């Protein structure tokens, strides 16, 4: 039986030390020739926790978030394209600057059949001259009635015509009002139609 030769332990250790020594020398050389750069410490940012918060929306924001907003917006655009409906009636708020106005506007009939005259036609017109101490004349309103009829609504109108009047005497009454709500006394014109 052959005997195996054992390598002494101290020889193995010596070889390992030599190899390790050479490797350590190389590492030490590399460190000396190019020193390691220090990397600054970077703190990790924590992940934010999700939290729901109630946000109060304005009326405009709520309207634009509604499901019908687009449809309503399109309808509004179509409405704006339509020509405005003509209306002789004007509604005005009383301005604060006229709160102390207590003077009634003035009105004068400047044409039409003269007082107590007889006319051979049945469709007379009565143009008016109007004025006020504070309200612009364009914003004054008038109303009229003939004989025992009803008063017309307050209108931004400065001439009145009456058609198909019967033969006989007639009385026209007219009033005027300013933005402060002051109403003038009635003015009247009496005339006779005889065709």
C-alpha positions in Angstrom: 0.0 0.0 0.0 1.3 3.3 -1.0 1.6 6.1 1.4 0.4 9.5 0.4 2.7 12.3 1.0 1.2 15.1 3.0 2.1 18.7 2.3 3.1 20.2 5.5 0.7 22.8 6.9 3.2 25.4 7.3 4.1 25.4 3.6 0.4 26.0 2.6 0.2 28.8 5.1 3.4 30.4 3.7 2.1 30.3 0.1 -1.3 31.9 1.2 0.5 34.6 3.1 2.7 35.4 0.1 -0.3 35.6 -2.2 -2.3 37.7 0.3 0.7 40.0 0.8 1.0 40.6 -2.9 -2.7 41.3 -3.2 -2.7 43.7 -0.2 0.3 45.5 -1.7 -1.6 46.0 -5.0 -4.7 47.3 -3.1 -2.6 49.7 -1.0 -0.9 51.0 -4.2 -4.3 51.6 -5.8 -5.6 53.5 -2.8 -2.5 55.7 -2.7 -2.6 56.4 -6.4 -6.3 57.2 -6.6 -7.8 57.8 -3.1 -11.5 56.8 -2.6 -14.0 59.6 -2.9 -16.3 60.0 0.1 -20.0 59.7 -0.9 -22.1 62.1 1.1 -24.8 60.6 3.2 -28.3 61.0 1.6 -31.3 60.7 3.8 -34.2 58.8 2.3 -37.4 60.8 1.8 -40.3 59.1 3.4 -43.3 58.2 1.2 -46.1 60.7 1.9 -49.3 59.3 3.4 -52.5 59.8 1.3 -55.0 62.0 3.0 -58.3 63.1 1.6 -59.2 66.8 2.0 -62.6 68.5 1.4 -62.3 71.4 -1.0 -65.1 73.9 -1.2 -65.9 74.7 -4.8 -67.1 78.1 -6.0 -70.5 78.3 -7.8 -68.7 78.6 -11.2 -66.6 75.5 -10.5 -69.6 73.5 -9.4 -71.5 74.6 -12.5 -68.7 73.6 -14.9 -68.3 70.2 -13.2 -72.0 69.3 -13.7 -72.9 66.8 -16.3 -75.3 69.2 -18.1 -72.8 72.1 -18.3 -71.8 71.5 -22.0 -75.5 71.2 -23.0 -76.5 74.3 -21.0 -73.5 76.2 -22.4 -74.5 75.4 -26.0 -78.1 76.4 -25.3 -76.9 79.7 -23.9 -74.8 80.4 -27.0 -77.8 79.6 -29.3 -80.0 82.0 -27.2 -77.5 84.8 -27.5 -77.6 84.5 -31.3 -81.3 85.3 -31.4 -82.2 89.0 -31.9 -83.5 90.6 -28.7 -87.3 90.9 -28.5 -88.3 94.6 -28.9 -90.2 95.9 -25.9 -91.3 99.5 -25.3 -91.3 99.0 -21.5 -88.1 99.9 -19.6 -87.4 98.9 -16.1 -84.8 100.8 -14.1 -83.5 100.5 -10.6 -83.5 103.7 -8.7 -79.9 104.9 -8.4 -78.6 105.8 -4.9 -77.8 109.3 -6.2 -81.5 109.9 -6.8 -82.7 108.8 -3.4 -83.3 112.4 -2.3 -85.1 113.5 -5.6 -88.6 114.7 -4.8 -89.2 116.8 -7.9 -91.6 115.4 -10.5 -90.6 115.6 -14.2 -92.3 117.9 -16.6 -94.3 117.1 -19.7 -95.8 119.3 -22.4 -97.9 118.3 -25.4 -96.2 120.0 -28.4 -98.5 119.0 -31.3 -101.7 117.4 -32.3 -105.2 118.9 -32.2 -105.2 122.2 -30.3 -107.3 122.5 -27.1 -111.1 122.5 -27.8 -110.5 122.2 -31.6 -112.5 120.2 -34.1 -110.6 117.9 -36.4 -111.9 116.2 -39.6 -109.9 113.0 -39.0 -110.0 110.2 -36.4 -106.3 109.3 -35.9 -104.7 112.2 -34.0 -101.1 112.1 -32.6 -99.7 114.0 -29.6 -95.9 114.5 -29.5 -94.4 115.3 -26.1 -91.6 117.5 -24.7 -90.2 116.0 -21.4 -87.7 117.0 -18.8 -86.5 116.3 -15.3 -84.0 117.8 -12.8 -82.0 114.5 -12.3 -83.3 111.7 -14.6 -82.0 111.8 -18.3 -85.0 112.2 -20.6 -84.2 108.9 -22.3 -85.0 107.1 -19.0 -88.2 108.9 -18.3 -91.4 106.9 -18.7 -94.9 108.0 -19.7 -98.4 106.6 -19.8 -101.6 107.8 -21.4 -105.3 107.1 -21.7 -108.2 108.5 -23.7 -111.7 109.3 -22.4 -112.7 106.7 -19.8 -110.3 104.0 -21.0 -107.6 102.3 -18.9 -104.1 103.8 -18.4 -101.5 102.3 -20.7 -98.4 100.7 -19.0 -95.5 103.0 -18.2 -93.4 103.1 -21.4 -90.3 104.9 -22.7 -92.5 106.6 -25.2 -92.7 110.3 -26.1 -95.6 110.4 -28.6 -99.1 108.9 -28.6 -101.4 108.3 -31.5 -105.0 107.1 -31.3 -106.8 105.5 -34.2 -110.4 105.0 -35.3 -111.9 107.5 -32.9 -115.6 108.0 -33.1 -117.2 111.4 -33.9 -117.7 113.5 -30.8 -115.6 115.0 -28.0 -112.5 113.2 -26.6 -110.1 113.8 -23.8 -106.5 112.6 -23.8 -104.6 112.3 -20.4 -100.9 111.8 -20.1 -98.5 111.5 -17.1 -94.7 111.1 -16.8 -92.5 109.4 -14.1 -88.8 109.7 -13.3 -86.3 107.1 -11.9 -86.9 108.2 -8.4 -90.6 107.3 -8.8 -91.9 110.9 -8.9 -95.1 111.2 -11.1 -96.2 114.4 -12.7 -99.8 115.7 -12.5 -102.0 114.7 -15.5 -101.9 116.9 -18.5 -104.9 116.8 -20.9 -106.0 117.8 -24.3 -109.7 118.1 -25.2 -110.8 118.0 -28.9 -113.7 117.0 -31.1 -113.7 114.6 -34.1 -116.2 115.5 -36.8 -115.9 113.6 -40.1 
